[in-house]
């Protein structure tokens, strides 16, 4: 594996746990553990899976025009977010193609835009370009922020063992400032699996402490808990139909083709709106469809679809 790949603070811990490390978005990340991706998938569905997703990025947006700027550059409505709320949306090119899909959190003193690692430089360039007319500041906090996901039907139960804050009080798509094992963090009740669960944002230096505490709490409280690799993360997001950048959405795929019209507020102006309205009026020429497989095997991008 290339020495140029970024190693997260948990890299050595993944190796200790039997993680098979692969390149993903410029990072060395675990694709699976000794349990195997099928069992990792089922563990997340029946109990709790813990995901290292530190390849994701976070950009803080501050300034008098922060709301106006985000409403201009994100397809979903940001202006009505209350402190502690979040919303999924898209960054678009002028021609309507997708720059990236993002989550925008309104926190106590700033907005946090969560971006995909592979698109970090592209997203920052896009945001910086469109920020020019606005009185805003953009601060890329990706390197100093660690991100974990805790997903599954018993995820909140597990987290409650490690904090005095009742995690069940955090509503879906909301966030709260919480101390977990004495580590201050933002916990958002969001995820990428279709299960209930949360995503954690905290200082990079606390990664090993938080990770180990989660796994240890599972053992101590008899809550089945396991680390989950990228392979199972992919199959888990397949089932609810969540998009992965570079596959279901890209620079050349617009959100109407990708069945993401629900993430667009056409009652406001945003970058790419004119193109989408034109496409909407003319009708899309292609559209994402889903299949239920009857046999074993995982279809990959580029596989032929045959009418047999």
CORFEN-V828921 format. One record per residue. N is the residue number from 1. PSI is psi in whole degrees, 0 to 359 (999 if undefined). Layout:
n=<N & N>
psi=<PSI & PSI>
This chain:
n=<1 & 2 & 3 & 4 & 5 & 6 & 7 & 8 & 9 & 10 & 11 & 12 & 13 & 14 & 15 & 16 & 17 & 18 & 19 & 20 & 21 & 22 & 23 & 24 & 25 & 26 & 27 & 28 & 29 & 30 & 31 & 32 & 33 & 34 & 35 & 36 & 37 & 38 & 39 & 40 & 41 & 42 & 43 & 44 & 45 & 46 & 47 & 48 & 49 & 50 & 51 & 52 & 53 & 54 & 55 & 56 & 57 & 58 & 59 & 60 & 61 & 62 & 63 & 64 & 65 & 66 & 67 & 68 & 69 & 70 & 71 & 72 & 73 & 74 & 75 & 76 & 77 & 78 & 79 & 80 & 81 & 82 & 83 & 84 & 85 & 86 & 87 & 88 & 89 & 90 & 91 & 92 & 93 & 94 & 95 & 96 & 97 & 98 & 99 & 100 & 101 & 102 & 103 & 104 & 105 & 106 & 107 & 108 & 109 & 110 & 111 & 112 & 113 & 114 & 115 & 116 & 117 & 118 & 119 & 120 & 121 & 122 & 123 & 124 & 125 & 126 & 127 & 128 & 129 & 130 & 131 & 132 & 133 & 134 & 135 & 136 & 137 & 138 & 139 & 140 & 141 & 142 & 143 & 144 & 145 & 146 & 147 & 148 & 149 & 150 & 151 & 152 & 153 & 154 & 155 & 156 & 157 & 158 & 159 & 160 & 161 & 162 & 163 & 164 & 165 & 166 & 167 & 168 & 169 & 170 & 171 & 172 & 173 & 174 & 175 & 176 & 177 & 178 & 179 & 180 & 181 & 182 & 183 & 184 & 185 & 186 & 187 & 188 & 189 & 190 & 191 & 192 & 193 & 194 & 195 & 196 & 197 & 198 & 199 & 200 & 201 & 202 & 203 & 204 & 205 & 206 & 207 & 208 & 209 & 210 & 211 & 212 & 213 & 214 & 215 & 216 & 217 & 218 & 219 & 220 & 221 & 222 & 223 & 224 & 225 & 226 & 227 & 228 & 229 & 230 & 231 & 232 & 233 & 234 & 235 & 236 & 237 & 238 & 239 & 240 & 241 & 242 & 243 & 244 & 245 & 246 & 247 & 248 & 249 & 250 & 251 & 252 & 253 & 254 & 255 & 256 & 257 & 258 & 259 & 260 & 261 & 262 & 263 & 264 & 265 & 266 & 267 & 268 & 269 & 270 & 271 & 272 & 273 & 274 & 275 & 276 & 277 & 278 & 279 & 280 & 281 & 282 & 283 & 284 & 285 & 286 & 287 & 288 & 289 & 290 & 291 & 292 & 293 & 294 & 295 & 296 & 297 & 298 & 299 & 300 & 301 & 302 & 303 & 304 & 305 & 306 & 307 & 308>
psi=<139 & 138 & 347 & 346 & 141 & 138 & 126 & 168 & 345 & 8 & 307 & 328 & 321 & 318 & 318 & 325 & 6 & 18 & 136 & 114 & 136 & 167 & 131 & 118 & 40 & 5 & 155 & 111 & 153 & 123 & 331 & 165 & 182 & 335 & 326 & 150 & 331 & 314 & 324 & 319 & 310 & 325 & 317 & 322 & 328 & 343 & 261 & 130 & 141 & 128 & 130 & 110 & 38 & 356 & 347 & 161 & 160 & 129 & 125 & 134 & 123 & 168 & 163 & 330 & 19 & 315 & 313 & 320 & 311 & 324 & 332 & 325 & 345 & 141 & 328 & 162 & 124 & 335 & 331 & 8 & 130 & 158 & 132 & 4 & 159 & 164 & 141 & 143 & 185 & 147 & 130 & 151 & 165 & 330 & 0 & 348 & 159 & 122 & 316 & 162 & 145 & 161 & 134 & 121 & 135 & 112 & 186 & 316 & 7 & 170 & 141 & 123 & 118 & 122 & 166 & 139 & 318 & 338 & 11 & 307 & 317 & 316 & 317 & 319 & 317 & 313 & 318 & 317 & 313 & 352 & 347 & 317 & 356 & 152 & 80 & 160 & 138 & 129 & 110 & 109 & 19 & 318 & 335 & 354 & 131 & 146 & 124 & 153 & 137 & 111 & 148 & 165 & 341 & 14 & 314 & 324 & 316 & 313 & 325 & 342 & 348 & 9 & 158 & 348 & 133 & 104 & 333 & 341 & 344 & 119 & 163 & 137 & 24 & 171 & 157 & 151 & 122 & 148 & 117 & 122 & 45 & 21 & 118 & 137 & 165 & 129 & 120 & 134 & 73 & 174 & 182 & 25 & 345 & 353 & 166 & 159 & 189 & 166 & 136 & 137 & 121 & 175 & 137 & 327 & 346 & 5 & 310 & 322 & 313 & 314 & 309 & 322 & 321 & 313 & 319 & 322 & 325 & 317 & 312 & 322 & 13 & 45 & 111 & 119 & 135 & 150 & 142 & 134 & 180 & 328 & 312 & 328 & 322 & 313 & 326 & 324 & 338 & 312 & 316 & 356 & 33 & 138 & 146 & 127 & 138 & 351 & 278 & 340 & 149 & 181 & 330 & 5 & 125 & 161 & 337 & 324 & 327 & 10 & 40 & 27 & 333 & 343 & 15 & 130 & 100 & 357 & 359 & 166 & 146 & 160 & 125 & 356 & 316 & 318 & 318 & 322 & 322 & 315 & 320 & 318 & 322 & 338 & 137 & 145 & 344 & 156 & 143 & 132 & 159 & 154 & 148 & 121 & 136 & 341 & 173 & 162 & 150 & 118 & 141 & 162 & 133 & 350 & 140 & 145 & 116 & 144 & 95 & 999>
